[in-house]
Amino acid sequence: MADNKTQPTAQVVSEFITTVEPHRKRDDAVALDALFQKITGWPPRMWGPSIIGYGQYHYTYDSGREGNFLATGFSPRKANLVIYIMPGYTDFSVILGRLGKHKLGKSCLYINKLSDIDIDVLAELIQAGIDDLGRRWPITAE
């Protein structure tokens, strides 16, 4: 079976964040990095060229596919900030209803800027995602 395309890299997170444009998005990335570190207690690590991940887990699906992936994290993309909650947002509708302006994918939450959402609710969502993931698979700091 093929490995995940998104793998941890040796790129330094703080150096990556300094390259984020525009400046407002860079400020949001700095704030998100601090928030994720506070909630998880894990150091950030780059996954692929643009995802900042916190913790990781090893999964094995019923199909036999297995691998490692980030436990939670974000990516400051050009169009929006993407927040990753593994394995997905399906059980978090009550929290999402209080979050503020956002769009949703299966494991991706899209927000334009942090000022569009309630940061305390985002913190609650990140913690809920970590708790949910931890009930499914063991999570490690690296």
C-alpha positions in Angstrom: 0.0 0.0 0.0 1.1 3.5 -0.7 2.3 5.8 2.1 0.4 8.9 3.0 1.5 11.8 0.8 1.6 14.1 3.8 4.6 13.2 5.9 6.5 15.0 8.7 9.4 17.1 7.5 12.5 18.7 9.0 11.3 22.2 8.1 11.3 24.5 11.2 7.8 25.7 12.1 8.8 29.2 13.2 10.7 29.7 10.0 7.7 28.6 7.9 5.3 30.9 9.8 7.6 33.9 9.0 6.9 33.2 5.3 3.1 33.3 5.6 1.5 36.2 3.6 -0.3 38.5 4.1 0.9 39.8 7.5 -2.6 39.4 9.0 -2.6 35.7 8.1 0.9 35.4 9.6 -0.4 37.0 12.9 -3.3 34.5 12.9 -0.8 31.6 12.3 1.3 32.8 15.3 -1.9 32.9 17.5 -3.0 29.5 16.3 0.4 28.0 17.0 0.3 29.3 20.5 -3.3 28.0 21.0 -2.5 24.5 19.7 0.6 24.3 21.9 -1.3 25.4 24.9 -4.2 23.0 24.4 -2.1 19.9 23.3 1.1 20.5 25.2 2.9 19.1 22.1 5.5 20.9 20.1 4.6 21.8 16.5 6.0 19.9 13.6 5.7 20.5 9.9 3.7 17.9 7.9 4.3 18.4 4.2 5.1 21.8 2.9 2.3 23.8 4.7 0.6 21.9 7.6 1.6 22.5 11.2 0.8 19.5 13.2 0.6 18.7 16.9 1.0 15.1 18.0 0.5 12.1 15.8 -1.4 8.8 15.8 -1.0 5.4 14.2 -4.1 4.2 12.5 -5.1 0.8 11.0 -8.3 0.7 9.0 -10.5 -2.3 8.5 -9.2 -2.4 4.9 -5.7 -3.1 6.3 -4.4 0.4 5.3 -2.3 1.8 8.1 -0.1 4.8 8.7 0.8 7.7 10.9 -0.8 11.2 10.7 -0.9 14.4 12.7 -3.4 14.4 15.6 -4.5 17.9 15.0 -3.1 21.1 13.4 -3.6 23.9 10.9 -2.5 25.3 7.7 -2.4 29.0 6.9 -3.4 28.7 3.2 -3.9 31.6 0.8 -7.6 31.4 0.7 -8.2 30.7 4.4 -7.0 29.1 7.5 -7.6 25.3 7.6 -8.0 23.6 11.0 -7.5 19.8 11.0 -9.5 17.7 13.5 -8.9 14.0 13.2 -10.8 11.9 12.4 -13.4 14.5 11.6 -16.1 16.9 12.7 -19.2 14.7 12.5 -19.9 14.7 16.3 -19.2 18.4 17.0 -22.3 20.2 15.6 -23.1 21.8 19.0 -19.7 23.3 19.3 -19.5 24.3 15.7 -22.9 26.1 16.1 -21.2 28.5 18.5 -17.9 28.9 16.6 -18.7 31.8 14.2 -18.2 32.1 10.5 -16.7 28.9 9.0 -17.1 26.3 6.3 -16.7 22.6 6.9 -15.1 19.6 5.1 -14.8 16.1 6.5 -11.6 16.7 8.6 -11.1 20.4 7.6 -12.5 23.5 9.1 -12.1 26.6 6.9 -12.1 30.1 8.4 -11.1 33.3 6.7 -9.5 35.0 9.8 -9.5 34.4 13.5 -11.6 37.5 14.1 -14.5 35.7 12.4 -14.7 33.1 15.2 -14.8 32.7 18.9 -11.3 31.6 19.9 -12.5 30.0 23.2 -14.9 27.9 21.2 -12.1 26.9 18.8 -10.1 25.8 21.8 -13.0 23.7 23.0 -13.3 22.2 19.5 -9.6 21.3 19.4 -9.7 19.7 22.8 -12.9 17.7 21.8 -11.2 16.5 18.7 -8.1 15.3 20.6 -10.3 13.6 23.2 -12.3 11.9 20.4 -9.2 10.8 18.5 -7.6 9.5 21.7 -10.6 7.2 22.3 -10.0 5.6 18.8 -6.2 5.5 18.6 -3.3 6.2 20.9 -1.8 9.7 20.4 1.9 10.5 20.9 3.8 13.8 21.0 5.9 12.7 18.0 
